[in-house]
Amino acid sequence: MRLVHLDLKGAAPRVSYLEQVFPLLSQLGANGVLMEYEDMFPFKGELEILRSPYAYSEEDIERIQQLAEQHKLEVIPLVQTFGHVEFILKHEKYQHLREVERFPNSFNPHVPDTLALLKSILAQVIEKHRRSTWIHIGADEVFHLGEGMDSKNWMSHNKGDVGTMYLKHIKEVLGFLTAQYWGLRVLMWDDMLRKISVGALRGEGTGTAGVAPGSSAAPVSAPAGIVPSASRSPSPVGMSWGSMRSPRLPPAAGTDVPSLLWWLSPPCRYDHYSVLCELLPVSIPSLAICLQTLVNGGFTEEAKRKVLDVLGLQSVQLEQSTCEGRGAFPGVEIYHMVEQVNGHLKESILKALEEESAIKGWFSPYHRKRQFGNPRNLESFGSKVLKLHEDWESFVRDLRAQLERIYFPDTVEEWMEENVNPYLDQLRDLVRDYR
């Protein structure tokens, strides 16, 4: 399977955009999507508190699955069942379920309410994904496990360690799934399993369940019923795509990429509290390269031709992480506009504010605070600053309109606050004081 992991804890797109993206994923070689809804799932009843104000509706969830089926993409829902549960444990109602009281990252596996809550969450998600033959239970990066008092007491009384405690909780989750949903296959991230000895795994009544995602492709022991999916740490079968801040390039041409399961994971937001990392339209060229690398066993000339043809580009430069050409993929307008923001917004504004001698000499923060200045000197830079401001404001209006076609208002505001306003607000303040 070649899965694209859509981590919706950050910058979840409107379904109308997925209508354009799913055909592209299929065309590029994906055959499944791993949907980590987090607070974008339309939880109901007692769980409604978990929903984002912009959560998908039940009709949206059904539409996503119809689109996937139409384009031969299997939908695998991902429900975090141990770590990465900030969207749950941030609520006062569920704070008593934290492993460490101060931190909302991970569940306390010893409180009965933890498993009861997980059963309710899993049941609601699975109920809306009756077509799916797989479910992913996450279970990666269970930070601070073993640091809570309940865990320390359990390890002391049971002569256990963090690994056996981790496996105990995973087996309880699996027990529920196998009892309630016969035939449903389970995936999980394997980073926590890698820290546990084979002996400890066998001691929990485990058996060989799949192929390890490391470079050796050797069998791995895992809790019964689980197929370990690709490691969250860098490995030949797990590729991170789309991050402008720290791009990871696919293997070179000819590199062997063995596995039963490949995943491509976009770094949209590293956790529930972090800033946004990247927007999906900006990530598409990187995603296309990674998918075709997996299809062809390396970024061969054939893979490169396919990427250029499908995306409507003239060339791609892996070493520089750049693409040339107008492009013809969904959201290409945003791709080019983000390039302008990254390449020119900060530079042009800081140049005007810091290198214009008339501003530094006759319109300093001191002058502006006291509204004191000589019009003769102000006029020497005024028209230039006003033109720069007008051009960027016009550009930003267009950018916002493009973003609003794909994203919900919270994403648009956050992206603008993080990437545009820190620089444009300086220019806005200058223009306000000048006027």
C-alpha positions in Angstrom: 0.0 0.0 0.0 1.1 3.5 -0.7 -0.6 5.8 1.7 -0.8 9.5 1.9 -1.2 10.6 5.6 -3.5 13.6 5.9 -2.9 14.9 9.4 -5.8 17.2 9.9 -4.7 18.7 13.2 -3.4 21.5 11.1 -4.7 23.3 8.0 -7.5 20.8 7.3 -8.7 21.6 3.7 -12.3 21.9 2.7 -13.9 18.8 1.1 -14.2 20.7 -2.2 -10.4 20.8 -2.3 -10.1 17.1 -1.6 -12.3 16.6 -4.6 -9.5 18.0 -6.7 -6.6 16.4 -4.8 -7.8 12.8 -4.6 -7.7 12.2 -8.4 -4.2 13.7 -8.4 -3.0 11.3 -5.6 -4.4 8.3 -7.5 -2.8 9.5 -10.8 0.6 9.8 -9.0 0.5 6.3 -7.6 -1.2 6.4 -4.1 -3.8 3.8 -3.3 -4.8 4.9 0.1 -5.2 7.9 2.4 -4.6 7.8 6.1 -7.0 10.2 7.7 -6.0 11.5 11.1 -9.1 13.6 11.8 -8.3 14.6 15.4 -10.8 17.5 16.2 -12.0 17.6 12.6 -14.2 14.5 13.1 -17.9 15.2 13.8 -18.0 13.7 17.3 -21.4 13.7 18.9 -23.0 13.2 22.3 -20.6 13.4 25.2 -17.7 13.6 22.8 -19.0 16.8 21.0 -16.7 18.8 23.2 -13.8 17.4 21.1 -15.0 19.0 17.8 -13.4 21.9 16.2 -15.8 24.8 15.3 -14.9 23.9 11.7 -15.1 20.1 12.0 -16.3 18.2 9.0 -20.0 17.2 9.0 -21.2 13.6 8.8 -22.0 14.3 5.2 -18.4 15.5 4.6 -17.0 12.2 6.1 -19.3 10.2 3.7 -18.3 12.4 0.8 -14.6 11.9 1.5 -15.1 8.2 1.4 -17.1 8.4 -1.8 -14.3 10.4 -3.4 -11.7 7.9 -2.3 -13.7 5.0 -3.6 -14.2 6.7 -6.9 -10.4 7.2 -7.3 -9.5 3.7 -5.9 -8.0 5.1 -2.6 -8.6 3.1 0.5 -9.5 5.3 3.5 -7.8 4.3 6.7 -9.0 6.3 9.8 -6.3 7.1 12.3 -7.3 7.5 16.0 -4.6 8.3 18.5 -5.0 5.9 21.4 -2.1 6.8 23.7 0.1 9.8 22.8 -0.7 12.9 20.7 -4.0 13.3 22.5 -3.7 17.0 23.3 -7.0 17.7 21.5 -8.7 15.5 24.1 -6.7 16.1 27.3 -6.6 19.9 26.9 -10.3 19.9 28.1 -10.9 20.2 31.8 -13.4 17.3 31.5 -10.6 14.9 30.6 -7.6 16.3 32.6 -7.9 13.5 35.1 -6.9 11.1 32.3 -3.4 12.6 31.9 -0.3 10.5 32.6 1.3 13.6 34.1 -1.1 16.2 35.4 0.7 19.2 33.9 1.0 17.8 30.4 -1.9 17.0 28.0 0.2 14.8 25.7 -0.5 11.2 26.8 -3.1 9.1 28.5 -2.8 7.6 31.9 -3.3 3.9 31.0 -4.3 2.9 34.6 -7.4 5.0 34.9 -10.5 2.9 33.8 -12.0 6.0 32.2 -9.2 6.1 29.7 -10.1 2.9 28.0 -13.8 3.7 28.3 -13.2 7.0 26.5 -11.2 5.4 23.8 -13.9 2.8 23.1 -16.4 5.6 22.6 -14.1 7.6 20.3 -13.1 4.5 18.2 -16.7 3.4 18.0 -17.9 6.7 16.6 -15.0 6.9 14.0 -15.4 3.2 12.9 -19.2 3.6 12.6 -18.6 6.3 10.0 -16.1 4.2 8.1 -17.8 1.0 7.4 -16.1 0.6 4.1 -12.6 0.6 5.7 -10.9 -2.7 6.4 -8.1 -1.1 8.3 -7.8 1.2 11.3 -4.7 3.0 12.6 -4.4 3.4 16.4 -1.4 5.8 16.3 0.3 5.0 19.7 3.6 6.9 18.8 5.6 9.3 20.9 3.9 8.6 24.2 5.8 11.3 26.0 6.2 11.0 29.8 4.9 7.5 30.0 6.0 6.0 33.3 6.4 9.4 35.0 3.0 9.6 36.5 2.4 8.3 40.1 -0.1 5.6 38.9 2.5 4.3 36.4 5.3 4.3 39.0 3.1 2.4 41.4 2.1 -0.1 38.7 5.8 -0.8 37.7 6.8 -1.2 41.4 3.9 -3.6 42.2 4.2 -5.6 39.0 8.0 -5.6 38.6 7.4 -4.2 35.1 8.8 -1.4 33.0 7.6 1.2 30.6 7.6 -1.3 27.7 5.4 -3.9 29.4 3.1 -1.1 30.6 2.8 0.2 27.0 2.1 -3.2 25.6 -0.6 -3.8 28.3 -2.5 -0.7 27.2 -2.1 -1.6 23.5 -3.5 -5.1 24.1 -6.5 -3.6 25.8 -7.2 -1.4 22.9 -6.8 -4.3 20.5 -9.0 -6.5 22.7 -11.8 -4.1 22.2 -11.3 -3.8 18.5 -11.0 -7.6 17.9 -14.1 -8.3 20.0 -16.3 -5.6 18.5 -15.1 -5.4 14.9 -14.2 -8.9 13.6 -11.9 -8.8 10.6 -10.8 -5.2 11.0 -7.0 -5.0 10.6 -5.0 -2.7 12.8 -2.0 -0.5 12.1 0.2 1.4 14.5 3.4 3.5 14.5 6.3 1.4 15.6 8.6 3.9 17.3 7.6 2.8 20.8 7.8 -0.9 19.9 11.4 -0.4 18.7 12.3 0.5 22.3 11.0 -2.8 23.7 13.1 -6.0 23.6 11.9 -8.9 21.5 11.8 -10.9 24.8 9.4 -8.5 26.3 7.2 -8.5 23.2 7.1 -12.3 23.3 6.3 -12.2 27.0 3.1 -10.4 26.2 1.9 -13.3 24.0 2.9 -11.8 20.7 3.7 -13.3 17.4 5.2 -12.3 14.1 2.6 -10.0 12.5 4.2 -8.2 9.7 7.4 -6.9 8.1 9.5 -4.3 10.0 9.7 -1.0 8.1 13.4 -0.6 8.7 16.1 -1.2 6.0 16.5 -4.9 6.8 12.9 -5.8 6.0 13.2 -8.6 8.6 10.2 -10.0 10.5 9.3 -8.2 13.6 7.3 -9.4 16.7 4.4 -7.3 17.6 1.2 -7.5 19.7 -1.2 -10.0 18.1 -3.4 -8.4 15.5 -1.1 -5.5 14.7 0.8 -4.7 11.5 3.5 -2.2 12.4 3.5 0.7 10.0 6.4 2.8 9.0 8.5 4.3 11.8 8.0 7.9 12.7 11.8 8.3 12.5 13.4 8.7 9.1 13.6 5.4 7.2 13.5 4.2 3.6 9.7 3.6 3.8 8.6 6.7 5.6 9.0 10.0 3.8 8.2 13.5 5.1 7.0 15.7 2.3 6.2 19.3 1.9 8.1 21.1 4.7 9.8 24.3 3.4 11.6 24.5 6.7 13.3 21.1 6.7 12.6 19.3 3.4 13.5 15.6 3.2 14.3 14.5 -0.3 13.3 11.0 -1.6 16.0 8.4 -2.3 18.2 8.8 -5.3 17.5 7.1 -8.5 18.1 3.4 -8.2 17.7 3.3 -4.4 15.8 0.2 -3.4 12.7 1.0 -1.3 11.4 -2.4 0.1 8.2 -2.7 2.2 4.7 -4.0 2.3 3.5 -0.5 3.4 4.7 2.9 2.4 3.5 6.1 3.9 4.0 9.8 3.0 3.4 12.1 5.9 2.9 15.9 5.5 4.2 17.9 8.5 1.1 20.2 8.8 1.4 20.7 12.5 3.9 18.8 14.8 1.4 18.7 17.6 -1.9 20.2 18.6 -0.2 23.3 20.1 2.5 24.0 17.5 2.3 26.5 14.7 1.4 25.4 11.2 4.3 23.9 9.2 3.1 23.9 5.7 0.1 24.2 3.4 -1.1 21.3 1.3 -0.9 23.1 -2.1 2.7 24.1 -1.4 3.5 20.5 -0.6 2.1 18.9 -3.7 5.3 19.0 -5.8 7.2 17.3 -3.0 4.4 14.8 -2.5 4.4 14.0 -6.2 8.1 13.4 -6.3 7.9 11.0 -3.2 5.0 9.1 -4.6 6.7 8.5 -8.0 9.9 7.6 -6.2 8.0 4.8 -4.4 6.2 3.7 -7.6 9.5 3.5 -9.6 11.9 2.4 -6.8 13.8 5.7 -7.0 13.5 9.1 -8.6 14.3 7.8 -12.1 13.9 9.7 -15.3 10.6 8.0 -15.8 9.4 9.2 -12.4 10.6 12.7 -13.1 8.8 12.8 -16.5 5.6 11.7 -14.8 5.8 14.4 -12.1 6.4 17.1 -14.6 3.6 15.9 -16.9 1.0 15.5 -14.1 1.8 18.8 -12.4 2.4 20.9 -15.5 5.9 21.9 -14.5 9.0 22.5 -16.7 11.6 21.2 -14.2 12.3 20.2 -10.6 15.5 20.7 -8.8 15.8 18.4 -5.8 19.0 19.9 -4.5 17.5 23.4 -4.4 14.0 22.2 -3.5 12.6 24.3 -6.3 10.2 23.9 -9.3 10.0 25.9 -12.5 6.9 26.5 -14.6 3.4 27.8 -14.1 2.0 24.4 -13.0 -1.4 23.0 -13.4 -2.2 21.3 -10.1 -4.9 22.1 -7.5 -3.9 25.2 -5.5 -1.0 26.1 -7.8 -1.9 29.8 -7.3 -1.2 29.5 -3.6 2.1 27.7 -4.3 3.4 30.6 -6.3 2.0 33.2 -3.9 3.7 31.6 -0.9 6.9 31.7 -2.9 6.4 35.4 -3.2 5.8 35.8 0.6 8.8 33.7 1.4 11.1 35.2 -1.1 10.2 38.9 -1.2 7.7 40.1 1.5 10.1 40.3 4.5 13.1 41.4 2.3 11.3 44.2 0.6 9.7 45.6 3.8 12.9 45.4 5.9 14.9 47.0 3.1 12.4 49.9 3.0 12.4 50.3 6.8 16.1 49.8 7.6 18.0 50.9 4.5 16.1 54.1 3.5 18.3 56.8 4.9 15.5 59.4 5.0 13.3 57.1 7.2 16.2 56.4 9.5 17.2 60.0 9.7 13.9 61.9 9.7 11.1 59.4 10.5 12.6 57.3 13.3 10.4 55.6 16.1 11.2 58.7 18.2 9.8 61.1 15.5 6.7 58.9 14.9 5.9 58.6 18.6 5.9 62.3 18.9 4.4 63.1 15.5 7.4 65.3 14.8 8.9 65.6 11.3 9.8 67.9 8.4 7.4 67.4 5.4 10.3 68.2 3.0 12.1 65.1 4.3 9.1 62.9 4.5 8.2 63.6 0.9 11.5 62.1 -0.2 10.4 58.6 0.7 6.6 58.9 1.0 5.5 57.9 -2.5 7.9 54.9 -2.6 6.6 53.6 0.8 2.9 54.2 -0.1 3.4 52.3 -3.4 5.1 49.4 -1.6 2.2 49.3 0.9 -0.4 49.4 -1.8 1.2 46.6 -3.8 1.5 44.3 -0.9 -2.0 45.0 0.4 -3.4 44.1 -3.0 -1.3 41.0 -3.2 -2.4 39.9 0.3 -6.1 40.4 -0.6 -5.6 38.1 -3.5 -3.7 35.6 -1.4 -6.5 35.6 1.3 -9.1 35.0 -1.4 -7.2 32.0 -2.7 -6.7 30.6 0.8 -10.4 31.0 1.7 -11.3 28.8 -1.3 -9.4 25.9 0.2 -9.2 26.5 4.0 -11.5 27.4 6.9 -11.2 30.9 8.5 -9.1 29.7 11.5 -6.4 28.4 9.2 -6.4 31.5 7.0 -6.0 33.7 10.0 -3.3 31.6 11.6 -1.2 31.5 8.4 -1.5 35.2 7.8 -0.6 35.9 11.4 2.5 33.7 11.3 3.8 34.5 7.8 2.5 37.8 6.6 1.5 40.1 9.5 4.8 40.2 11.4 6.3 42.0 8.4 3.4 43.8 6.7 2.2 45.2 10.1 5.5 47.1 10.3 4.8 48.7 7.0 1.2 49.3 7.9 2.3 51.1 11.1 4.8 53.2 9.2 2.2 54.2 6.6 -0.3 55.1 9.3 2.1 57.3 11.1 3.2 58.9 7.8 -0.4 59.8 6.8 
